[in-house]
Amino acid sequence: MNEKFVSVKLNAEDRTSRIKIGEHDLNYAEASGAYGVEGFPTTLVLDASGQLIFKFAGYRPKEQYMEVLTYFGERKFEEEEKK
């Protein structure tokens, strides 16, 4: 997974710890709010600039979660954008 993704775990209520996303330096609470996180767990897929590509909230079984990661890790979404 680390070959294709940078994994980050945030505490959405933490206003002290900071993260740089694209050109933005945000505390964890600001970052969660910027991407519309309303429940936990939430998984976000961002591009290198911090643009949101995909978001899903809630628990997913391992198999379903791996399908999503494979889809984005293999950049299949780019193929569909071209259609």
SEKEFI-662375 format. One record per residue: x, y, z of N, C-alpha, C in turn; residue number from 0; residue in one letter. Coordinates in Angstrom, 3 decimals. Example, Ala and Ser with C-alpha at 12.3 -4.5 7.8 and 13.67 -1.06 7.14 Angstrom:
<nodes>
       n_u       n_v       n_w      ca_u      ca_v      ca_w       c_u       c_v       c_w   nr  rest
    13.190    -5.690     7.800    12.300    -4.500     7.800    13.200    -3.300     7.800    0     A
    12.850    -2.250     7.080    13.670    -1.060     7.140    12.900     0.030     7.870    1     S
</nodes>
This chain:
<nodes>
       n_u       n_v       n_w      ca_u      ca_v      ca_w       c_u       c_v       c_w   nr  rest
     0.824    -1.185     0.000     0.000     0.000     0.000     0.871     1.253     0.000    0     M
     1.961     1.252     0.719     2.792     2.437     0.815     3.509     2.791    -0.476    1     N
     3.539     1.865    -1.445     4.142     2.170    -2.732     3.283     3.142    -3.532    2     E
     1.977     3.123    -3.301     1.062     3.925    -4.112     0.307     4.979    -3.321    3     K
     0.399     4.917    -2.000    -0.357     5.832    -1.150     0.511     6.372    -0.026    4     F
     0.149     7.544     0.435     0.678     8.067     1.684    -0.484     7.988     2.657    5     V
    -0.365     7.136     3.645    -1.447     6.930     4.606    -1.276     7.873     5.784    6     S
    -2.365     8.523     6.160    -2.346     9.454     7.279    -3.579     9.190     8.129    7     V
    -3.380     9.110     9.421    -4.491     8.947    10.349    -4.578    10.220    11.182    8     K
    -5.758    10.848    11.157    -5.955    12.105    11.870    -7.004    11.962    12.950    9     L
    -6.802    12.676    14.036    -7.839    12.844    15.050    -8.564    14.138    14.689   10     N
    -9.772    14.029    14.226   -10.512    15.180    13.691   -10.818    16.247    14.739   11     A
   -10.634    15.939    16.001   -10.887    16.925    17.055    -9.612    17.619    17.524   12     E
    -8.474    17.216    16.984    -7.172    17.751    17.391    -6.925    19.091    16.710   13     D
    -6.843    20.135    17.494    -6.608    21.483    16.960    -5.150    21.916    17.139   14     R
    -4.309    21.012    17.641    -2.901    21.334    17.884    -1.998    20.763    16.799   15     T
    -2.149    19.478    16.501    -1.314    18.827    15.476    -1.653    19.401    14.109   16     S
    -0.631    19.470    13.256    -0.820    20.102    11.952    -0.418    19.153    10.829   17     R
    -0.981    19.415     9.642    -0.665    18.644     8.440    -0.631    19.605     7.249   18     I
     0.290    19.357     6.337     0.361    20.155     5.113    -0.296    19.347     4.000   19     K
    -1.313    19.930     3.391    -2.021    19.302     2.274    -1.964    20.279     1.111   20     I
    -1.243    19.879     0.064    -1.041    20.814    -1.041    -0.293    22.024    -0.509   21     G
    -0.842    23.195    -0.720    -0.226    24.422    -0.237    -0.784    24.876     1.103   22     E
    -1.651    24.087     1.695    -2.331    24.479     2.926    -1.716    23.807     4.140   23     H
    -1.505    24.596     5.179    -1.024    24.092     6.463    -2.194    24.194     7.434   24     D
    -2.764    23.051     7.806    -3.994    23.013     8.599    -3.796    22.198     9.867   25     L
    -4.562    22.551    10.913    -4.583    21.623    12.038    -5.526    20.484    11.646   26     N
    -5.479    19.396    12.409    -6.251    18.215    12.023    -7.749    18.507    11.943   27     Y
    -8.254    19.294    12.867    -9.682    19.623    12.852   -10.036    20.422    11.597   28     A
    -9.191    21.372    11.221    -9.433    22.155    10.004    -9.391    21.260     8.761   29     E
    -8.439    20.344     8.722    -8.325    19.436     7.569    -9.573    18.576     7.446   30     A
   -10.047    18.056     8.558   -11.264    17.234     8.539   -12.453    18.050     8.051   31     S
   -12.573    19.263     8.522   -13.660    20.136     8.095   -13.565    20.530     6.639   32     G
   -12.357    20.751     6.159   -12.154    21.169     4.767   -12.640    20.106     3.782   33     A
   -12.582    18.849     4.197   -13.008    17.756     3.323   -14.382    17.210     3.694   34     Y
   -15.083    17.916     4.563   -16.460    17.549     4.875   -16.606    16.254     5.655   35     G
   -15.620    15.934     6.481   -15.709    14.728     7.297   -16.766    14.951     8.374   36     V
   -17.762    14.081     8.390   -18.862    14.218     9.345   -18.995    13.023    10.271   37     E
   -18.367    11.916     9.952   -18.459    10.713    10.762   -17.166     9.930    10.685   38     G
   -17.076     8.933    11.531   -15.824     8.181    11.620   -16.100     6.688    11.606   39     F
   -15.284     5.918    10.951   -14.120     6.364    10.184   -14.532     6.927     8.825   40     P
   -13.700     7.784     8.286   -13.880     8.294     6.930   -12.562     8.112     6.196   41     T
   -12.629     7.629     4.980   -11.447     7.461     4.142   -11.515     8.477     3.016   42     T
   -10.433     9.219     2.841   -10.322    10.201     1.760    -9.216     9.758     0.822   43     L
    -9.438     9.928    -0.458    -8.393     9.727    -1.461    -8.164    11.092    -2.093   44     V
    -6.932    11.596    -1.951    -6.567    12.909    -2.473    -5.485    12.739    -3.524   45     L
    -5.432    13.685    -4.467    -4.309    13.677    -5.395    -3.136    14.412    -4.748   46     D
    -2.026    14.513    -5.458    -0.815    15.106    -4.889    -0.989    16.560    -4.471   47     A
    -1.943    17.263    -5.083    -2.167    18.668    -4.739    -3.155    18.831    -3.589   48     S
    -3.747    17.728    -3.128    -4.714    17.806    -2.043    -6.154    17.844    -2.511   49     G
    -6.371    17.730    -3.816    -7.726    17.732    -4.363    -8.413    16.413    -4.015   50     Q
    -9.642    16.502    -3.509   -10.394    15.310    -3.154   -10.809    14.552    -4.408   51     L
   -10.463    13.267    -4.456   -10.850    12.405    -5.566   -12.026    11.532    -5.161   52     I
   -12.002    11.051    -3.925   -13.029    10.116    -3.475   -13.113    10.154    -1.955   53     F
   -14.327     9.971    -1.442   -14.535     9.931     0.004   -15.601     8.906     0.320   54     K
   -15.352     8.102     1.344   -16.429     7.270     1.865   -16.338     7.203     3.375   55     F
   -17.508     7.218     3.981   -17.604     7.200     5.437   -18.092     5.840     5.896   56     A
   -17.666     5.471     7.067   -18.137     4.240     7.666   -17.191     3.080     7.450   57     G
   -17.447     2.062     8.198   -16.657     0.841     8.134   -16.938     0.103     6.827   58     Y
   -15.913    -0.488     6.250   -16.040    -1.347     5.075   -15.327    -2.657     5.379   59     R
   -15.891    -3.782     4.958   -15.169    -5.051     5.101   -13.838    -4.973     4.355   60     P
   -12.863    -5.740     4.802   -11.527    -5.708     4.214   -11.558    -5.866     2.698   61     K
   -12.354    -6.801     2.198   -12.400    -7.062     0.758   -12.869    -5.834    -0.017   62     E
   -13.899    -5.178     0.481   -14.428    -3.991    -0.194   -13.418    -2.842    -0.110   63     Q
   -12.796    -2.700     1.032   -11.797    -1.638     1.204   -10.625    -1.857     0.242   64     Y
   -10.187    -3.090     0.103    -9.078    -3.397    -0.804    -9.460    -3.147    -2.258   65     M
   -10.717    -3.383    -2.629   -11.172    -3.075    -3.990   -11.036    -1.586    -4.276   66     E
   -11.430    -0.774    -3.321   -11.329     0.682    -3.484    -9.865     1.092    -3.611   67     V
    -9.013     0.574    -2.733    -7.597     0.926    -2.785    -6.959     0.462    -4.091   68     L
    -7.315    -0.700    -4.564    -6.789    -1.198    -5.834    -7.231    -0.300    -6.988   69     T
    -8.497     0.080    -6.988    -9.046     0.953    -8.029    -8.246     2.253    -8.132   70     Y
    -7.984     2.870    -6.988    -7.246     4.130    -7.014    -5.746     3.913    -7.148   71     F
    -5.223     2.858    -6.541    -3.794     2.571    -6.636    -3.361     2.260    -8.058   72     G
    -4.222     1.617    -8.803    -3.933     1.317   -10.209    -4.404     2.421   -11.142   73     E
    -4.915     3.500   -10.572    -5.332     4.716   -11.281    -6.418     4.448   -12.318   74     R
    -7.273     3.481   -12.047    -8.366     3.146   -12.954    -9.350     4.301   -13.108   75     K
    -9.445     5.147   -12.103   -10.346     6.307   -12.184    -9.953     7.235   -13.322   76     F
    -8.666     7.300   -13.644    -8.230     8.150   -14.748    -8.724     7.616   -16.089   77     E
    -8.773     6.299   -16.219    -9.285     5.693   -17.450   -10.757     6.040   -17.637   78     E
   -11.517     6.011   -16.552   -12.942     6.317   -16.641   -13.195     7.789   -16.921   79     E
   -12.307     8.667   -16.439   -12.457    10.101   -16.714   -12.308    10.406   -18.188   80     E
   -11.529     9.589   -18.898   -11.283     9.801   -20.321   -12.466     9.386   -21.179   81     K
   -13.357     8.556   -20.626   -14.515     8.069   -21.396   -15.550     9.137   -21.589   82     K
</nodes>
